[in-house]
Amino acid sequence: MAATNDTLDAAKNRIAEAVERLADDLERLSHRIHENPELCFKEEKAAAWLTELLETQGAVVERGVGGLPTAFRATIAGQGPGPTIAIMAEYDALPSIGHACGHNVIATAGVGAGAALAAALRPLPFPGRIQVIGTPAEEGGAGKVRLMEAGVFKDVDAAMMIHGRPGTQIWRPSLGIIKVSCEFFGRAAHASSWPWRGINALNAMIQLFVSLDAMRQQLRPEARIHGVITKGGDQANIIPEHTAAEFYLRAPTRDSCKELLRRFEGCAQGAATATGCTVTVTPDPIIHDPLKPNVTMATLFGQNLERIDFPVDPDDGQAGYGSTDCGNVSQALPTIHPYIRISPDGIPGHSREFAEWAKSPLARKGMVAAAKTLAMTALDLLADPEALRKAKEEFAKAPG
């Protein structure tokens, strides 16, 4: 074990050195992705640039895995057969506000980890392999779920990724989510000369929002319901005959998400009845699960943050919780989803301010730290079969 520890320590030093050598390239790539935001399943440029970097450093790259053209898998092989550890990367942007979730940093941190492993240690000094899995469409497309359904994670023993935020935290919960489309159907008529002959689908939609606002009083504090009207009508002098909206229903468990959906459907039907409309409620078949914690893996990640002298921050209590398709991965196999600081305190995600910080010197610092720590943590799980066994044991015992 002493020899293994010496080997592991030397390998981690080489990883840190490799990330530092690649840091300028990684920052340039992060900025390039930031300047070319691509929406879910359309991340052609980002996927091409990320795989090119991995291939240049010696990783074996497969493109279009799982039937998704912008997904990829890069493998760094070890000394013979053994476990598979995955480092996940996200790189899609948000409509209108670009990389306001910092996926350019997520992508380059994950790919930077894989590139450093390939450049410094190929082949890895332990049995098994480390893969960087490029997972498109986190913002609305559930790309990781689709990749799991296609078998991309079938042979993965443990997985990890990082996410940027205004503070570094090893563990932070997430909410489950059901995405719902809602449409009301009425009857068109002239809004001035024949309003009594129309049935107003916009009134129904407005009533749904009012009903949901009233329902919030009886929801648990951690639950969230929010939506946008995607069609409110065609012209002001026509009684709207069709309206549509998209909603997110979030709660801490899958069952509580389903209960929110039941109550949402009641509100929608009530709005339809009140206005004489008909309504269609269409839940997305994919439910995003909440993250399942893994203390064993999170502890390793924290130890590696300490090794590179990157501080962990206390929760400042300013923010609630979001959702991620990584939650579904965490319910299928041991997974961690820690956060790394890329902005000052109090900068909300999905804001234009956060998008600006995602290309800042602070974002570079977080990206470099995350690349080092992800690579070291993945290597820990290959080097120490007992640590991986404990992570799997914890996963099997934890409620999900």
Secondary structure as UniProt FT lines:
FT   HELIX           2..35
FT   TURN            40..41
FT   HELIX           44..56
FT   TURN            57..58
FT   STRAND          60..63
FT   HELIX           65..67
FT   TURN            69..70
FT   STRAND          72..77
FT   STRAND          84..89
FT   TURN            95..97
FT   TURN            100..101
FT   HELIX           103..121
FT   STRAND          129..134
FT   TURN            138..140
FT   HELIX           143..149
FT   TURN            150..155
FT   STRAND          158..160
FT   STRAND          163..165
FT   STRAND          176..185
FT   TURN            191..193
FT   HELIX           195..197
FT   HELIX           201..215
FT   HELIX           216..218
FT   TURN            221..222
FT   STRAND          224..231
FT   TURN            236..237
FT   STRAND          242..251
FT   HELIX           254..275
FT   STRAND          278..283
FT   HELIX           295..307
FT   TURN            308..309
FT   HELIX           326..332
FT   STRAND          335..336
FT   STRAND          339..341
FT   TURN            345..346
FT   TURN            349..350
FT   HELIX           352..357
FT   TURN            358..359
FT   HELIX           361..383
FT   HELIX           385..397
//
